[in-house]
Amino acid sequence: MNKLRLQDKVTLITGAGQGIGRGCAEAFAREGARVVVADRSAEQGEAAARQIVAAGGEAIFVAADVAEPAQVEALVARAVAHFGRLDVLVSNAGIGGRSLGDGPLHQCTIDGWDAIMAVNLRGAFLACKFAIPELLKTGGNIVTMASVLGLVGSQGLYDTHAYMTSKAGVIGLTRTIAAYYAKDGLRANCLAPGLIDTRMAARTKADAALLAQIGFWQPLGPIGQVRDVADAAIFLASDEAKFITGIVLPIDGGWSAQ
Ligand SMILES: NC(=O)c1ccc[n+]([C@@H]2O[C@H](COP(=O)([O-])OP(=O)(O)OC[C@H]3O[C@@H](n4cnc5c(N)ncnc54)[C@H](O)[C@@H]3O)[C@@H](O)[C@H]2O)c1
């Protein structure tokens, strides 16, 4: 029988209660990974872990807010205590911030900026910081979640400049980790999705003008699916990518190619 692509890889996924993170958790488990579902929402996180177990996979849920250092440190400790090791971190948790005060820079509120940065950039930093010592023991790797909006400007429609800056920061964080820790056998790669069909995409889906613009930016299809991102994450986390580190892989239907 063929070995699964992530057989027995202990994988910690932040923001795995729903959306892209949950899709990754389910897809990783189908590839044999033992998954730690982390989320600040216990209801969604527990449901995600339960579903994986019901489908024959292995998963536990651990509640953690990625913006809180003590919670992230405890999350990594719990993952290692339960599964004995850590092979992969998928640092996925993130928020969009229009309702928090994000917007064009001159209108972006100080609180909005701080709230976005706290989750999207500080959260990624904390997850990587506390996971790296464990990943160094196993020759593990990190997959981070940026956005096409960390690569290109908003062109007048996605004017959330704190969000975009946070995602550009995630790209920088990933490259820094990749460059420094390659000598230690630790890889770090970054995914940059375009518009993907999750709760985060609801506003766009409800706005005909925005959706038409997205159709122009993503000529391969107006909206990507969670599975498109999960498949790319599996590849980067697996041994198939053992000579790949420091890349930013757009999953954006052609958006960043234009
Ligand atoms: N959906 C898209 O179109 C899209 C595009 C590009 C990038 N992304 C990125 O992909 C990632 C996932 O997005 P999504 O669309 O699945 O979003 P989503 O809102 O559907 O899910 C996000 C999950 O993260 C959790 N979360 C939020 N803040 C958290 C925190 N502080 N600590 C722990 N968990 C937290 C939420 O509870 C939720 O379960 C984000 O980093 C997002 O920026 C999404």
Ligand as a Chemical Component Dictionary entry (heavy atoms), coordinates in Angstrom:
data_LIG
# 
_chem_comp.id                   LIG 
_chem_comp.type                 NON-POLYMER 
_chem_comp.pdbx_formal_charge   0 
_chem_comp.three_letter_code    LIG 
# 
loop_
_chem_comp_atom.comp_id 
_chem_comp_atom.atom_id 
_chem_comp_atom.alt_atom_id 
_chem_comp_atom.type_symbol 
_chem_comp_atom.charge 
_chem_comp_atom.model_Cartn_x 
_chem_comp_atom.model_Cartn_y 
_chem_comp_atom.model_Cartn_z 
_chem_comp_atom.pdbx_ordinal 
LIG N1  N1  N 0  -10.670 33.629 2.413  1  
LIG C1  C1  C 0  -9.884  34.355 1.653  2  
LIG O1  O1  O 0  -10.304 34.850 0.597  3  
LIG C2  C2  C 0  -8.433  34.549 2.035  4  
LIG C3  C3  C 0  -7.577  35.085 1.064  5  
LIG C4  C4  C 0  -6.232  35.277 1.373  6  
LIG C5  C5  C 0  -5.754  34.942 2.634  7  
LIG N2  N2  N 1  -6.610  34.436 3.567  8  
LIG C6  C6  C 0  -6.048  34.097 4.880  9  
LIG O2  O2  O 0  -6.302  32.755 5.186  10 
LIG C7  C7  C 0  -6.427  32.602 6.600  11 
LIG C8  C8  C 0  -7.737  31.919 6.925  12 
LIG O3  O3  O 0  -8.807  32.726 6.433  13 
LIG P1  P1  P 0  -10.299 32.176 6.272  14 
LIG O4  O4  O 0  -10.843 32.756 5.033  15 
LIG O5  O5  O -1 -10.326 30.719 6.484  16 
LIG O6  O6  O 0  -10.985 32.915 7.517  17 
LIG P2  P2  P 0  -12.190 32.470 8.444  18 
LIG O7  O7  O 0  -12.648 33.703 9.111  19 
LIG O8  O8  O 0  -13.155 31.617 7.711  20 
LIG O9  O9  O 0  -11.460 31.511 9.538  21 
LIG C9  C9  C 0  -10.474 32.025 10.386 22 
LIG C10 C10 C 0  -10.348 31.122 11.605 23 
LIG O10 O10 O 0  -9.326  31.680 12.432 24 
LIG C11 C11 C 0  -9.791  31.775 13.766 25 
LIG N3  N3  N 0  -9.140  32.893 14.429 26 
LIG C12 C12 C 0  -9.297  34.221 14.179 27 
LIG N4  N4  N 0  -8.560  34.935 15.033 28 
LIG C13 C13 C 0  -7.907  34.049 15.817 29 
LIG C14 C14 C 0  -6.994  34.192 16.895 30 
LIG N5  N5  N 0  -6.640  35.401 17.366 31 
LIG N6  N6  N 0  -6.496  33.066 17.463 32 
LIG C15 C15 C 0  -6.876  31.852 17.032 33 
LIG N7  N7  N 0  -7.765  31.653 16.035 34 
LIG C16 C16 C 0  -8.262  32.747 15.440 35 
LIG C17 C17 C 0  -11.291 31.973 13.640 36 
LIG O11 O11 O 0  -11.984 31.596 14.852 37 
LIG C18 C18 C 0  -11.628 31.072 12.469 38 
LIG O12 O12 O 0  -11.873 29.750 12.870 39 
LIG C19 C19 C 0  -6.293  34.004 7.194  40 
LIG O13 O13 O 0  -4.963  34.220 7.613  41 
LIG C20 C20 C 0  -6.627  34.896 6.012  42 
LIG O14 O14 O 0  -6.057  36.176 6.127  43 
LIG C21 C21 C 0  -7.927  34.228 3.295  44 
# 
loop_
_chem_comp_bond.comp_id 
_chem_comp_bond.atom_id_1 
_chem_comp_bond.atom_id_2 
_chem_comp_bond.value_order 
_chem_comp_bond.pdbx_ordinal 
LIG N1  C1  SING 1  
LIG C1  O1  DOUB 2  
LIG C1  C2  SING 3  
LIG C2  C3  SING 4  
LIG C2  C21 DOUB 5  
LIG C3  C4  DOUB 6  
LIG C4  C5  SING 7  
LIG C5  N2  DOUB 8  
LIG N2  C6  SING 9  
LIG N2  C21 SING 10 
LIG C6  O2  SING 11 
LIG C6  C20 SING 12 
LIG O2  C7  SING 13 
LIG C7  C8  SING 14 
LIG C7  C19 SING 15 
LIG C8  O3  SING 16 
LIG O3  P1  SING 17 
LIG P1  O4  DOUB 18 
LIG P1  O5  SING 19 
LIG P1  O6  SING 20 
LIG O6  P2  SING 21 
LIG P2  O7  DOUB 22 
LIG P2  O8  SING 23 
LIG P2  O9  SING 24 
LIG O9  C9  SING 25 
LIG C9  C10 SING 26 
LIG C10 O10 SING 27 
LIG C10 C18 SING 28 
LIG O10 C11 SING 29 
LIG C11 N3  SING 30 
LIG C11 C17 SING 31 
LIG N3  C12 SING 32 
LIG N3  C16 SING 33 
LIG C12 N4  DOUB 34 
LIG N4  C13 SING 35 
LIG C13 C14 SING 36 
LIG C13 C16 DOUB 37 
LIG C14 N5  SING 38 
LIG C14 N6  DOUB 39 
LIG N6  C15 SING 40 
LIG C15 N7  DOUB 41 
LIG N7  C16 SING 42 
LIG C17 O11 SING 43 
LIG C17 C18 SING 44 
LIG C18 O12 SING 45 
LIG C19 O13 SING 46 
LIG C19 C20 SING 47 
LIG C20 O14 SING 48 
# 
